[in-house]
Every structure is written in structure tokens, then in C-alpha cells.
Amino acid sequence: MTPVRVMLVEDSLVVRELLRYIVSRDPRLELVAAVASGEEALGTLQTVRPDVISMDIRLPGIDGLETTRRIMAEQPTPIVVIADSVEDSSLRISMNALRAGALSVVEKPVATTHAGYEAVAGEICTQLRIMAQVPVIRRRPIGTEWAGRNSLAAFSGSFAAPADLAGQAPSLLAIAASTGGPPALARVIGTLPKTFPLPVLVVQHMGAAFMEGFANWLDSVVALPVSLAQDGERAEPGRVYVAPGDRHLELGSGRVLRVVDTEPVSGQRPAATVLFRSLARQAGAAGIGVLLTGMGEDGAVGLADMHRAGAQTVAEHESTAVVYGMPAAAVRLGAARTILPLDRIGDHVLRLADPGARP
């Protein structure tokens, strides 16, 4: 098997050498360049043509966010952001890099003597290998980050017709995503007004160290207030509750949220299937479930449970999914009543929750 060609972009010599060491230990990876700035990365990209890029965010000159934007506009290449999980400013820039086209974010490695070194090193290699396989597309210039694989204005595909809205009034909305999820979630939830009448429960696959920063970032880019879910709190209308890192989020009776550390499902914790199944049990036909872009099959079985319970279920269409894995699995199971491109999901959800809100 041909090894994955990796470019490292990191201004710290110490961290760059540590990343070089980490990559060199994995026979499935091949280091083809290690540069210290965004300018060097852009100048070297066409020559070395890496399969995947490890991107530092805090760079001298052109920072990692702008470098990501330019790479996705000029020579689209899968990008894994390497970030300091405890710095708020780094986290915010990292989330914006995901919005600009980067695929995932992982913790910056620490010294080899640190207790968590092996876990962090292993996750970096895993992400580089997996994300190298994701097809990426040319992004439009700054200001059009929401563009999907195709121009939706020109999209002429057919979708499942919206289900009859005359049934039981919805009481809760659950949304799940993985790879490509942060910008997709921001796009869908950003469509919902402050007056949105339902609680919104969210599962996003991401390293535990980044979940609080992700929730804070999402709170800054959508109208609804966003916070990490707390065990035992009651889900209130017009608020967004994000599953915390390495914990499942479930809906209990009386709209009480449960945050639990039971075994991973489909290799994930939090798992979309756990959340969706709890809505099927507790909300039945009054639930709305939305499954967005993501690698793997998490959420498909849970969305099928919601469908059988009479809930409204939505899967993102292949035309806009960064990775058409999780939604595709749901479609194969017949779990999605409606299949829509990303830019149409928010309006559809709003119409389901409040039929009088939009024409």
C-alpha cells in the first residue's frame, strides 16, 4: 500500500520536530515536507503535492486560517488542524478553519515523556490517514464558506417530498454530525431564529478537549444560545445543548437531559444513535432528527428508530455532504423521510417546528 504523503506546517521547531518524529514512526505515512509558515506551505504545495496537511493555526505572517482558505481555493487538499486545546483564541481560529474547509482538529502533541503523549500521537496519525481519503473541492473566496460540493442555486436533483405536517406537533430537535460537521451545524442552526420553539440537542464527533471550545464558537455564530449539556438539566425551548466530550447525550423523561459514560456505540462517544434512540423512546412522533455529514454509520440506526416511532427524520443529501457516510447509511436503511441539501435543511426544520414561520 502506498503511504499517505504528509506535509507539516508548524512554526515551532520543537513541535515541528515532534510531529516529524510522530509521522516517521507510522509506516503508513510519508513525510514529504515540513515548513514553518503559511507562505512556505503555499509555495511548496504545488511541488510536493501532499495527500494531507497537518496545519498549525498560530503562524507568523499568514496564519493557519488564511493559509487554509488559500489552499482550499487554489489547490484543495485535506487539512487536519493541530491546535492547542486550552487556548480560547486558538480554538476559535481552529473552528473557523473548519468552516473554511479543514476537515478535523486534533490536539497539539506534548513531550514524549508526557502521560498523554501516545494517545495524542496515535490520534494525529489516525486523523492524517483517514482524512487523506476524503475528497475535497475547491472553495470559493472568503465570504462564501457555505458553498457545498455543487452550487445549490443550480442544483436540479430530486429529493424526498416533505412528509405531511398535520401530525403530532414536534417538541424536540436532535442534530448529529461528524467530519465536516461544525460548519454544517452552524449553517442549519444559524437558520433558526431566537424564537425557535424547540430545544435543540446536538452530537458532534470531536476530541473531548475541543468540545467546550466548539460549543462556545457555535454560540458566537448562531442566534440561539448554545452550551454544553449538563446531566439533569431540563431542555428548554430555543436553546442548543451540545453533548460534552466523551459522554453520550440522552433525552430522559420530562425533557430532562442525561449525560452518561456508557460504552461507545459504533465506536463513538458521544454517539448520534444513542441520542436519536432516546428521542424515539421519549418523544416518539414529536421528535425531529437530522443527520448531517460524517464518516462511518453512526446515527443511521437511531434515525431509523425515530422514523419507526413516527418522528420527522432528515438526512443531508450527497451533493453537499463533505463525507457522505452517516447520511448514506441512514438513506440505505430507509430511515430518512426527507433528504435535502444543507442549505434547505434549516428552513425545512423551521417549517416542521412552526408551520406558520415561513411561507
C-alpha positions, 0 to 999 in steps of 0.5 A: 500500500502506498503511504499517505504523503504528509506535509507539516506546517508548524512554526515551532521547531520543537513541535515541528520536530515532534510531529516529524518524529510522530509521522516517521514512526507510522509506516503508513505515512510519508513525510514529504515536507515540513515548513514553518509558515503559511507562505512556505506551505503555499509555495511548496504545495504545488511541488510536493503535492501532499495527500494531507496537511497537518496545519498549525493555526498560530503562524507568523505572517499568514496564519493557519486560517488564511493559509487554509482558505488559500489552499482550499481555493487554489489547490484543495487538499485535506487539512487536519488542524493541530491546535492547542486545546486550552487556548480560547483564541486558538480554538476559535481560529481552529473552528473557523478553519473548519468552516473554511474547509479543514476537515478535523482538529486534533490536539497539539502533541506534548513531550514524549515523556508526557502521560498523554503523549501516545494517545495524542500521537496515535490520534494525529496519525489516525486523523492524517490517514483517514482524512487523506481519503476524503475528497475535497473541492475547491472553495470559493473566496472568503465570504462564501464558506457555505458553498457545498460540493455543487452550487445549490442555486443550480442544483436540479436533483430530486429529493424526498417530498416533505412528509405531511405536517398535520401530525403530532406537533414536534417538541424536540430537535436532535442534530448529529454530525461528524467530519465536516460537521461544525460548519454544517451545524452552524449553517442549519442552526444559524437558520433558526431564529431566537424564537425557535420553539424547540430545544435543540440537542446536538452530537458532534464527533470531536476530541473531548478537549475541543468540545467546550471550545466548539460549543462556545464558537457555535454560540458566537455564530448562531442566534440561539444560545448554545452550551454544553449539556449538563446531566439533569438539566431540563431542555428548554425551548430555543436553546442548543445543548451540545453533548460534552466530550466523551459522554453520550447525550440522552433525552430522559423523561420530562425533557430532562437531559442525561449525560452518561459514560456508557460504552461507545456505540459504533465506536463513538462517544458521544454517539448520534444513535444513542441520542436519536434512540432516546428521542424515539423512546421519549418523544416518539412522533414529536421528535425531529432528527437530522443527520448531517455529514460524517464518516462511518454509520453512526446515527443511521440506526437511531434515525431509523428508530425515530422514523419507526416511532413516527418522528420527522427524520432528515438526512443531508443529501450527497451533493453537499455532504463533505463525507457522505457516510452517516447520511448514506447509511441512514438513506440505505436503511430507509430511515430518512423521510426527507433528504435535502441539501444543507442549505434547505435543511434549516428552513425545512426544520423551521417549517416542521417546528412552526408551520406558520414561520415561513411561507 
